[in-house]
C-alpha cells in the first residue's frame, strides 16, 4: 500500500502541481488537448467539431483522478469550480462540504492540505474524479456548462476494485454520467445530493445522513 500511495502522489506532487502519471511513471491519461473536440448537441448526440470562436473559451480539466488498486468506490463531480481550478485539486471552495461530509461518513478527521486529502481518499479506498474533461462554463455554475466532452473512466475502473460503487455528487454530474458515460462502463450510478454551497436546502447534517446511508454498505 505504501508504494502505491507514493506512485499516486505523482498525480499531485508536493509542490501542489498536478500531473498525469500512472504507476509506472508513464502518462496514463490521454492528452485531450491534442484530440478533436467531441461535442454534444441538445439531443445528446456527439460529433467532431472544428475550431469556432467559442472554442477559445473551452476549459480543460487540469488535474487527474485520485485512486489506487484498492479503491472500492468512485465519486464523480461535474467539473472543478473556480476555486478548485486555482488550487489544482478537488472541492477547493471553503464552503463546499465535501471533505466534511466524507470525513463524517468515514469516521475520520477532516483533511486540510492536498497531501492529506489524497491520503484520506486512498486510506478509505475512495477514488475521486469528475465526469467532464472539457467544456465551456461561466464561473463555477453547473447550469452554464455547454459543449461537454467527458472523461474516459474505463482505465480507472480496470485498475481498481470498483464493480458497482459509482456515486455522483449532484444532479449535473449524474445527468452527464447517465447520458454519456454509463453506456461505456455499464455500471449504474447512485446520485447523491450536492455538497456545493449552492445546495443550501441540504444542511451538513442531512448530507452526512444521506451520503452515509448510500455509501457505507459498499465502502465498509
C-alpha positions in Angstrom: 0.0 0.0 0.0 2.8 2.4 0.9 4.4 2.2 -2.5 1.1 2.5 -4.4 0.3 5.7 -2.5 3.6 7.2 -3.3 3.1 6.5 -7.0 -0.4 8.0 -7.0 1.0 11.2 -5.4 2.8 11.7 -8.7 -0.5 13.0 -9.9 -0.3 15.8 -7.4 3.3 16.4 -6.3 4.3 18.0 -3.1 4.6 21.4 -4.6 0.8 21.2 -5.4 1.3 20.9 -9.2 -0.8 18.3 -11.0 0.5 15.6 -13.2 -0.9 12.6 -15.0 1.4 9.6 -14.3 0.4 6.0 -13.8 2.1 3.6 -11.5 5.0 3.1 -14.0 5.5 6.8 -14.2 4.2 7.0 -17.7 1.3 9.1 -18.8 -1.9 7.0 -18.4 -4.5 9.7 -19.4 -4.8 10.9 -23.0 -3.6 14.4 -23.9 -7.1 15.6 -24.7 -5.8 19.0 -25.9 -4.4 17.2 -29.0 -7.6 15.5 -29.8 -10.5 16.9 -31.9 -13.4 18.2 -29.8 -16.3 15.8 -29.3 -19.3 18.0 -28.7 -22.8 17.0 -27.6 -25.9 18.6 -29.1 -29.2 19.1 -27.4 -30.4 15.6 -28.4 -27.4 14.1 -26.6 -25.6 13.2 -29.9 -21.9 13.7 -30.1 -19.8 14.6 -33.1 -16.5 16.0 -34.1 -16.3 19.8 -34.4 -13.8 22.2 -35.9 -12.5 25.2 -34.1 -15.0 28.0 -33.5 -15.0 31.3 -31.6 -16.5 29.6 -28.6 -13.6 27.1 -28.7 -11.3 29.8 -27.4 -13.2 29.8 -24.1 -13.1 26.0 -23.7 -11.6 25.0 -20.3 -9.9 21.6 -19.8 -9.7 19.6 -16.6 -6.2 20.3 -15.4 -5.6 17.5 -12.9 -6.0 13.7 -12.9 -8.0 11.3 -10.8 -7.1 10.0 -7.3 -7.2 6.2 -7.0 -5.2 3.1 -6.4 -5.8 -0.6 -6.9 -7.6 -0.9 -3.5 -10.2 1.8 -4.4 -13.7 0.3 -3.9 -15.9 3.3 -4.8 -15.7 6.2 -7.3 -17.2 9.6 -6.5 -17.7 11.8 -9.5 -18.3 15.6 -9.6 -19.2 17.6 -12.7 -16.3 20.0 -13.3 -13.9 21.8 -10.9 -15.1 25.2 -9.6 -13.1 28.3 -10.0 -11.5 27.8 -6.5 -10.7 24.2 -7.3 -9.1 25.2 -10.6 -7.0 27.8 -8.7 -5.9 25.1 -6.2 -5.5 22.3 -8.8 -7.5 20.0 -6.6 -11.0 18.8 -5.9 -13.5 20.7 -3.8 -11.4 23.7 -3.1 -14.1 26.2 -2.2 -14.0 26.7 1.6 -17.8 26.4 1.8 -18.1 23.2 -0.2 -18.9 20.5 2.3 -17.5 17.5 0.5 -14.5 16.9 2.8 -16.5 17.4 6.0 -19.2 15.0 4.7 -16.7 12.3 3.7 -14.8 12.7 7.0 -18.1 12.1 8.8 -19.0 9.1 6.6 -15.6 7.5 7.1 -15.5 8.5 10.8 -12.1 10.1 10.1 -10.6 13.6 10.6 -11.2 16.3 8.1 -8.2 16.6 5.8 -6.8 20.1 5.1 -3.9 20.0 2.7 -3.8 18.4 -0.8 -1.5 15.7 0.5 -3.8 15.0 3.5 -6.8 14.8 1.1 -5.1 12.3 -1.2 -4.0 10.2 1.8 -7.5 10.3 3.2 -9.1 9.1 0.0 -6.6 6.2 -0.5 -6.7 5.2 3.1 -10.5 4.9 2.9 -10.5 3.2 -0.5 -12.1 6.1 -2.4 -11.4 7.1 -5.9 -12.2 10.7 -6.9 -12.7 12.3 -10.4 -15.1 14.4 -12.5 -17.2 13.4 -15.4 -16.2 16.3 -17.6 -12.8 16.5 -19.3 -13.5 19.9 -21.0 -16.4 22.3 -21.5 -17.4 25.9 -21.7 -18.5 27.2 -18.4 -19.2 30.6 -16.7 -17.5 30.8 -13.3 -18.5 27.7 -11.3 -22.1 27.4 -12.4 -23.2 23.9 -13.5 -26.1 25.5 -15.2 -23.8 27.3 -17.6 -21.9 24.2 -18.7 -22.0 23.6 -22.5 -20.1 21.7 -25.2 -19.2 18.9 -22.9 -16.5 16.3 -23.6 -16.4 13.5 -21.0 -13.6 11.6 -19.3 -13.0 8.0 -20.2 -13.5 6.2 -16.9 -12.6 2.7 -18.1 -8.8 2.8 -17.5 -9.5 3.8 -13.9 -12.2 1.2 -13.3 -10.0 -1.5 -14.8 -7.2 -0.8 -12.3 -9.4 -0.8 -9.2 -11.9 -2.9 -7.3 -14.9 -0.8 -8.4 -17.7 -3.0 -9.7 -20.9 -1.2 -8.7 -19.8 1.7 -6.4 -20.1 4.7 -8.6 -21.6 7.8 -7.0 -22.3 11.2 -8.5 -22.1 14.4 -6.5 -25.1 16.4 -7.6 -27.6 16.4 -10.5 -25.4 17.7 -13.3 -22.7 15.0 -12.7 -25.4 12.3 -12.6 -27.1 13.6 -15.7 -23.9 13.6 -17.7 -22.8 10.2 -16.4 -26.1 8.5 -17.3 -26.3 10.0 -20.7 -22.7 9.8 -21.9 -20.7 7.5 -19.7 -23.0 4.7 -18.5 -23.2 3.2 -22.0 -19.4 2.7 -21.9 -19.0 1.5 -18.3 -22.2 -0.5 -17.9 -22.2 0.5 -14.1 -25.2 2.4 -12.9 -24.5 5.4 -10.8 -26.1 6.4 -7.5 -27.0 10.1 -7.3 -26.0 11.9 -4.1 -27.2 15.4 -3.1 -24.7 18.0 -4.0 -22.2 19.2 -1.4 -21.9 22.6 -3.1 -22.8 25.7 -1.1 -25.4 26.5 -3.8 -27.4 23.5 -2.5 -28.3 25.4 0.7 -31.6 23.4 1.2 -29.4 20.5 2.4 -27.8 21.1 5.8 -24.5 19.4 6.6 -26.3 17.0 8.9 -28.7 15.9 6.2 -25.9 15.5 3.7 -23.9 13.3 6.1 -27.0 11.2 6.8 -27.9 10.7 3.1 -24.3 10.1 1.9 -23.7 7.6 4.8 -26.9 5.7 4.0 -25.9 5.2 0.4 -22.2 4.8 0.6 -21.4 2.8 3.7 -23.0 -0.5 2.6 -20.5 -0.7 -0.3 -17.4 1.0 1.2 -17.3 -0.8 4.6 
